Amino acid sequence: MRLLAEARPHHHHEHNYPSKKLFVFGDSYADTGNTKKNSPGSWKQPYGITFPGKPAGRFSDGRVLTDFIAKYLGLRSPLPYKFRKVVPQYLKYGMNFAYGGTGVFNTSSSNPNMTIQIDFFNQLIQENVFTPSDLTNSVALVSVAGNDYNFYLATNGSAQGFPSFIASVVNQTTTNLIRLQKLGVKKIVVGGLQPLGCLPLITALSSFQRCNSTFNELVVLHNNLLNQSVTKLNQQSKDHTTFVILDLYDSFMSALNDPSMRDQFKPCCVGVSSKYSCGSVENNVKKYTVCENPKSAFFWDMFHPTQQGWNAVYNKLHKGDLHQLQY
């Protein structure tokens, strides 16, 4: 029966095109299980309570951006890199190399930065785990959600130096995009930066009442530089549509401004005091609270959307940038 099921899709195509594959690089907005089980967050209660019902390595109560993009492409969410030997039958959907906490440069996380993630991908291509024909119908999703900037601020980076650091983050992101193209990926989708000034970590300073415009102005600078860079890459590429930016800034903003989102900046899961965070436990005592209905919250914790939040973002993207993913 299984053989029949696997053979069947070919009847839909005149030619036997290799099936679509999704390859994912980046951070916790895209990670679906690569971080270590003993690290804080994604493998601890109450993460995963909405989907799959228990902690499973996603930084949310349920699905994250990767899952929604895979769904759009008609694919099962690709396998996290660390499980590649465990369920090799899932390799046909692609692979997720994203690790929570990472950036394009090194951050406070010991997880592999994006250059190393692309090295892992390159290694699998060298080993013929993915062949050139596997890549003829491939899409890469690249998430750069601001960990480099958190690290810059945490290591006393100056306000005057911020614009030039932003330029270096965008330059490194561009280098990564070109490298993915050279490895044979046909469509490369990069997330624009979301409004960092609206993350609960920042809005907590105003009791979750409003976004910080200084932060958001820096985000706009990042996104303008990224737009210029990607426009240039497309002008240089054969079909001029290889690279696509997902406008996460606008889609976050319009989801947050949706009247159905009450207390839109308040996270569903929070530590009982600033000393603790979502998932903290001390002497077997929970040091966090979870809102009654995660579906009514946009943010899950201080950094990450809920599944419902990602769903709202996806619905906005669906009306805009996503159609460019079709060949």
LINDA-V463059 format. One record per backbone hydrogen bond with DSSP energy under -1.0 kcal/mol. CO is the residue of the C=O (numbers start at 1). NH is the residue of the N-H. E is the energy in kcal/mol with one decimal. If there is no record, write none. Layout:
BEGIN
co=CO nh=NH e=E
co=CO nh=NH e=E
END
This chain:
BEGIN
co=1 nh=5 e=-2.4
co=2 nh=6 e=-2.4
co=3 nh=7 e=-2.4
co=4 nh=8 e=-2.3
co=7 nh=10 e=-1.4
co=8 nh=11 e=-2.4
co=9 nh=12 e=-1.9
co=10 nh=13 e=-1.3
co=15 nh=17 e=-2.0
co=21 nh=139 e=-2.6
co=22 nh=95 e=-1.4
co=23 nh=141 e=-2.8
co=24 nh=97 e=-3.2
co=25 nh=143 e=-2.7
co=26 nh=99 e=-2.1
co=27 nh=30 e=-2.0
co=27 nh=31 e=-1.9
co=36 nh=39 e=-1.6
co=41 nh=44 e=-3.3
co=42 nh=57 e=-1.9
co=44 nh=47 e=-1.7
co=46 nh=49 e=-1.5
co=48 nh=53 e=-2.5
co=58 nh=60 e=-1.8
co=60 nh=48 e=-1.9
co=61 nh=50 e=-2.4
co=61 nh=51 e=-1.9
co=64 nh=68 e=-1.4
co=65 nh=69 e=-2.4
co=66 nh=70 e=-2.7
co=67 nh=71 e=-2.1
co=68 nh=72 e=-2.2
co=69 nh=73 e=-1.8
co=70 nh=75 e=-3.1
co=71 nh=74 e=-1.4
co=79 nh=96 e=-3.1
co=80 nh=83 e=-2.1
co=81 nh=84 e=-2.0
co=83 nh=86 e=-1.0
co=83 nh=87 e=-1.8
co=87 nh=90 e=-2.4
co=88 nh=91 e=-1.9
co=90 nh=93 e=-2.0
co=91 nh=94 e=-1.9
co=93 nh=22 e=-2.6
co=95 nh=24 e=-2.3
co=96 nh=81 e=-2.8
co=99 nh=102 e=-1.4
co=103 nh=114 e=-2.0
co=113 nh=117 e=-2.3
co=114 nh=118 e=-2.4
co=115 nh=119 e=-1.8
co=116 nh=120 e=-2.3
co=117 nh=121 e=-1.8
co=118 nh=122 e=-2.8
co=119 nh=123 e=-2.7
co=120 nh=124 e=-2.0
co=121 nh=125 e=-1.9
co=122 nh=126 e=-2.7
co=123 nh=127 e=-2.1
co=124 nh=129 e=-2.4
co=124 nh=130 e=-1.1
co=125 nh=128 e=-1.6
co=131 nh=135 e=-1.2
co=135 nh=138 e=-1.6
co=137 nh=21 e=-1.1
co=138 nh=187 e=-1.2
co=139 nh=23 e=-2.8
co=140 nh=189 e=-3.4
co=141 nh=25 e=-2.8
co=142 nh=191 e=-2.7
co=146 nh=150 e=-2.1
co=147 nh=151 e=-2.3
co=148 nh=152 e=-2.0
co=149 nh=153 e=-2.3
co=150 nh=154 e=-2.5
co=151 nh=155 e=-1.6
co=152 nh=157 e=-2.7
co=153 nh=156 e=-1.5
co=161 nh=165 e=-1.9
co=162 nh=166 e=-2.7
co=163 nh=167 e=-2.0
co=164 nh=168 e=-1.7
co=165 nh=169 e=-2.2
co=166 nh=170 e=-2.5
co=167 nh=171 e=-2.4
co=168 nh=172 e=-2.2
co=169 nh=173 e=-2.3
co=170 nh=174 e=-2.5
co=171 nh=175 e=-2.3
co=172 nh=176 e=-2.1
co=173 nh=177 e=-2.2
co=174 nh=178 e=-2.4
co=175 nh=179 e=-2.1
co=176 nh=180 e=-2.1
co=177 nh=181 e=-2.0
co=178 nh=182 e=-2.4
co=179 nh=183 e=-1.7
co=180 nh=185 e=-2.0
co=181 nh=184 e=-1.3
co=187 nh=140 e=-2.7
co=188 nh=244 e=-2.7
co=189 nh=142 e=-3.1
co=190 nh=246 e=-2.6
co=194 nh=196 e=-1.5
co=195 nh=198 e=-2.3
co=196 nh=199 e=-1.5
co=197 nh=212 e=-2.2
co=199 nh=202 e=-1.9
co=199 nh=203 e=-2.5
co=200 nh=204 e=-2.2
co=202 nh=205 e=-1.5
co=203 nh=206 e=-1.7
co=203 nh=208 e=-2.7
co=204 nh=207 e=-1.9
co=212 nh=216 e=-1.8
co=213 nh=217 e=-2.1
co=214 nh=218 e=-1.4
co=215 nh=219 e=-1.9
co=216 nh=220 e=-2.1
co=217 nh=221 e=-1.7
co=218 nh=222 e=-2.3
co=219 nh=223 e=-2.8
co=220 nh=224 e=-2.5
co=221 nh=225 e=-2.4
co=222 nh=226 e=-2.5
co=223 nh=227 e=-2.6
co=224 nh=228 e=-2.3
co=225 nh=229 e=-2.3
co=226 nh=230 e=-2.8
co=227 nh=231 e=-2.5
co=228 nh=232 e=-2.0
co=229 nh=233 e=-2.1
co=230 nh=234 e=-2.5
co=231 nh=235 e=-2.0
co=232 nh=236 e=-1.6
co=242 nh=188 e=-3.1
co=244 nh=190 e=-3.0
co=246 nh=192 e=-3.1
co=246 nh=248 e=-2.1
co=247 nh=251 e=-1.9
co=248 nh=252 e=-2.4
co=249 nh=253 e=-2.4
co=250 nh=254 e=-3.0
co=251 nh=255 e=-1.8
co=252 nh=256 e=-3.0
co=253 nh=257 e=-1.9
co=258 nh=261 e=-2.1
co=260 nh=262 e=-1.2
co=263 nh=266 e=-1.9
co=268 nh=291 e=-1.4
co=270 nh=289 e=-2.7
co=273 nh=276 e=-2.1
co=277 nh=280 e=-2.6
co=280 nh=287 e=-2.9
co=282 nh=285 e=-2.1
co=285 nh=282 e=-2.8
co=287 nh=272 e=-2.4
co=289 nh=270 e=-2.0
co=293 nh=296 e=-2.5
co=294 nh=297 e=-1.2
co=298 nh=306 e=-2.6
co=299 nh=268 e=-2.1
co=300 nh=269 e=-3.3
co=302 nh=201 e=-1.9
co=304 nh=300 e=-3.4
co=304 nh=301 e=-1.3
co=306 nh=310 e=-2.7
co=307 nh=311 e=-2.4
co=308 nh=312 e=-2.2
co=309 nh=313 e=-2.3
co=310 nh=314 e=-3.0
co=311 nh=315 e=-2.3
co=312 nh=316 e=-1.6
co=313 nh=317 e=-2.6
co=314 nh=318 e=-2.6
co=317 nh=320 e=-1.2
co=317 nh=322 e=-1.9
co=321 nh=324 e=-1.8
co=322 nh=325 e=-2.6
co=323 nh=326 e=-1.5
END
